[in-house]
């Protein structure tokens, strides 16, 4: 009985070790989101490289009206304008049409983030087609993350018809 328990405990430890190392943590960047256009939207968005051109995005935001809002990476790491227009357009180094994710659209396309009735939103997703590697054309470090005032329709090129910009943060 003791040998069986020991073997099971050892197997559980080994399986646990495999589970935690299969998704190795790589380089990461964080954008501290600040209100724009008179909104109260704020929070943070973390990007962690988990494989070449594959990044996990984790967002925790608050201060918005309820519902889905466009959520994008923009080309410039500049949130200095009161309306966040200084961040430029969507990050699109490969010149793709607008879509729901970087794998099929702009490198900056992250779809929508949905705020609950209390104005909070949490999101974790994995995106293919972006990187945190300095030598990659789809590197997002130093670019801005923007939350828009309206839902991204995932079709209209180049903006998704997502409206004004209500929060902006530079990925550092």
C-alpha positions as MATLAB code, in Angstrom:
seq = 'XXXXXXXXXXXXXXXXXXXXXXXXXXXXXXXXXXXXXXXXXXXXXXXXXXXXXXXXXXXXXXXXXXXXXXXXXXXXXXXXXXXXXXXXXXXXXXXXXXXXXXXXXXXXXXXXXXXXXXXXXXXXXXXXXXXXXXXXXXXXXXXXXXXXXXXXXXXXXXXXXXXXXXXXXXXX';
ca = [
       0.000    0.000    0.000;
       2.816    2.448    0.896;
       4.578    1.755   -2.441;
       1.333    2.391   -4.355;
       0.692    5.681   -2.516;
       4.304    6.743   -3.067;
       4.080    5.902   -6.780;
       0.799    7.804   -7.137;
       2.191   10.836   -5.303;
       5.315   10.822   -7.489;
       3.218   10.521  -10.648;
       0.998   13.420   -9.522;
       4.036   15.612   -8.905;
       5.540   14.768  -12.279;
       2.246   15.411  -14.089;
       1.862   18.707  -12.252;
       5.379   19.718  -13.280;
       4.606   18.897  -16.897;
       1.408   20.930  -16.796;
       3.145   24.010  -15.459;
       6.070   23.892  -17.879;
       4.092   23.287  -21.080;
       3.141   26.966  -21.260;
       6.529   28.554  -20.547;
       6.437   32.194  -19.635;
       8.359   34.373  -22.030;
       8.865   38.096  -22.431;
       5.968   40.225  -21.282;
       4.708   43.785  -21.479;
       2.120   45.739  -19.513;
      -0.054   48.651  -20.596;
      -1.462   50.812  -17.815;
      -4.745   52.037  -19.234;
      -5.739   55.647  -18.592;
      -9.011   57.439  -19.415;
      -9.357   59.319  -22.694;
     -12.101   61.482  -24.209;
     -13.521   62.322  -20.770;
     -14.198   58.684  -19.831;
     -13.379   56.941  -16.557;
     -12.022   53.732  -18.115;
      -8.790   52.526  -16.505;
      -6.947   49.336  -15.623;
      -4.177   47.205  -17.067;
      -3.494   44.860  -19.963;
      -0.658   42.312  -19.788;
       0.844   40.592  -22.823;
       2.956   37.444  -22.313;
       4.725   35.668  -25.151;
       4.052   31.942  -24.901;
       5.474   30.879  -28.292;
       6.845   32.567  -31.356;
       4.067   34.845  -32.673;
       1.662   33.671  -29.925;
       0.801   35.960  -27.020;
      -1.523   35.616  -24.033;
      -3.485   38.797  -23.288;
      -4.907   39.423  -19.807;
      -6.989   42.549  -19.232;
      -8.649   43.960  -16.122;
     -10.521   47.198  -16.745;
     -13.194   49.288  -15.033;
     -15.135   52.513  -15.510;
     -17.004   51.873  -18.760;
     -20.616   51.738  -19.779;
     -21.817   48.110  -20.067;
     -21.424   46.058  -23.226;
     -18.778   45.101  -25.781;
     -16.165   47.700  -26.756;
     -13.536   47.595  -29.475;
     -10.152   46.535  -28.124;
      -7.074   47.109  -30.299;
      -3.329   47.596  -30.442;
      -2.518   50.862  -32.220;
       0.587   51.711  -34.220;
       2.096   54.442  -32.039;
       3.018   54.285  -28.376;
       1.627   57.744  -27.727;
      -1.429   58.359  -25.559;
      -0.735   62.073  -25.012;
      -3.752   63.489  -26.880;
      -6.897   63.910  -24.731;
      -8.829   61.759  -27.233;
      -5.928   59.280  -27.673;
      -5.766   60.014  -31.412;
      -1.983   60.370  -30.947;
      -1.874   56.532  -30.868;
      -2.478   56.490  -34.620;
      -4.392   53.760  -36.440;
      -4.531   50.044  -35.774;
      -1.151   48.318  -35.782;
      -1.064   46.680  -39.223;
       2.501   45.960  -40.387;
       1.414   43.180  -42.754;
      -1.288   45.319  -44.443;
      -4.226   42.959  -43.732;
      -7.928   43.875  -43.733;
      -9.679   44.424  -40.397;
     -10.947   41.259  -38.671;
     -11.435   39.707  -35.247;
      -7.849   38.603  -34.468;
      -4.258   39.231  -35.624;
      -4.131   35.768  -37.207;
      -6.688   36.829  -39.834;
      -6.659   40.647  -39.663;
      -4.519   43.554  -38.495;
      -1.811   42.649  -36.010;
      -3.657   45.022  -33.663;
      -7.068   43.346  -33.901;
      -8.167   41.902  -30.563;
     -11.933   41.994  -31.138;
     -14.090   43.261  -28.273;
     -13.843   43.379  -24.513;
     -17.205   43.187  -22.720;
     -17.963   45.327  -19.677;
     -20.512   44.052  -17.169;
     -23.368   46.165  -15.701;
     -21.010   47.487  -12.998;
     -18.580   48.746  -15.685;
     -15.894   46.102  -15.150;
     -14.266   43.806  -17.700;
     -11.810   40.939  -17.400;
     -10.459   39.048  -20.356;
      -7.867   36.385  -21.047;
      -7.203   35.267  -24.596;
      -4.399   33.851  -26.684;
      -3.612   35.544  -29.980;
      -1.582   34.231  -32.881;
       0.119   36.730  -35.163;
       1.715   39.151  -32.676;
       5.009   39.051  -30.813;
       7.027   40.656  -28.050;
      10.312   39.882  -29.826;
      12.262   42.967  -30.956;
      13.262   41.320  -34.245;
       9.661   40.508  -35.273;
       7.690   42.782  -37.632;
       4.662   42.131  -35.403;
       6.406   43.242  -32.173;
       3.897   45.136  -29.993;
       6.260   46.518  -27.317;
       6.120   50.328  -27.385;
       2.719   50.407  -29.105;
      -0.568   51.573  -27.562;
      -3.598   49.567  -26.466;
      -6.910   51.356  -27.001;
     -10.413   50.680  -25.714;
     -13.076   52.192  -27.959;
     -16.484   53.646  -27.086;
     -18.485   51.160  -29.161;
     -18.541   47.534  -30.228;
     -16.136   46.536  -33.008;
     -18.245   45.104  -35.847;
     -15.220   42.955  -36.878;
     -15.836   43.820  -40.532;
     -15.527   47.537  -41.336;
     -12.009   48.326  -42.546;
      -9.867   49.748  -41.040;
     -11.512   50.575  -37.663;
     -14.337   48.118  -37.056;
     -16.647   51.141  -36.698;
     -15.787   51.101  -32.967;
     -16.125   54.828  -32.333;
     -14.002   57.140  -30.212;
     -11.209   56.136  -27.879;
     -12.064   55.920  -24.167;
      -8.811   54.495  -22.745;
      -5.200   54.248  -23.867;
      -2.002   52.741  -22.500;
       1.481   52.103  -23.895;
       2.811   48.527  -23.791;
       6.075   48.623  -21.812;
];
